């Protein structure tokens, strides 16, 4: 399946000429791999995946590995371009994103007739692409995939001249800030406990996100509503302080209590209208009814 070196000045699938930058491989498998990533992952992650392949390919050339029996450019492209499928819409969020991506890539390769041993090599390269200290000991494909990923995120600065790195970034420029990848991994990890087992990259990035959120809440606490009345307003339903004049006015506005029958008083019960008069007016009317003589 190996296609050999593909560098040169011919147009790549995006219609660009990429001097000194490898062109993307042709063929149905490469096209299907790239199409799947672009359809299910975000644009920044798809571009990151393409740059991962370009860096891995340049690294293989820089280290003189292009003629190794283990070097296969189709498999390298498949592993690199599909290594973050676990962060796309097809991932179920029930396992580490590296494992879910490896499973999705293996499914596509199998559907395109790739032999099982080669499918396993790609699966391993994707599943271990974030495993520093392990990936470089698991064969050329896994080593190159891992290095390509870490070169693109700026964690690996050896092996490729800075000028070539800049040419790759010019041909396929990053479209997002530095946190797009970490945020996508933390989002996936938050989907279930199985997606972020302790010790995994997803677990650590999710822990950092939650710690940062807790620190932000501590710095800017939300205002707390105190239901207790403010001093001076206790017992007043409208929140205003009682005033002696208000108390007096309320008392004077009370209706005059009628005299009990048999008390010897000629004072009748107040009329409906008189009930709403001030107590002084009502009392005056009761003491001196119209037509009565003193």
Secondary structure, DSSP 8 states (H G I E B T S, - for coil): -------SSSB-TTS-B-TTS-----SHHHHHHHHHHHHHS-HHHHHHHHHHHHHHHHHHHHTT-TTSTT--HHHHHHHHHTTTGGGSTT--SSS-HHHHHHHHHHHHHHHTT--HHHHHHHHHHHHTTT-TTTGGGS-HHHHHHHHHHHHHTTS--SSS-HHHHHHHHHHT---S-TTHHHHHHHHHHTT-GGGG-TTSHHHHHHHHHHHHHHHHHHHS-------S--TT-TT-TTS----HHHHHHHHHTS------TTSS-------TTGGGS-HHHHHHHHHS-TT---
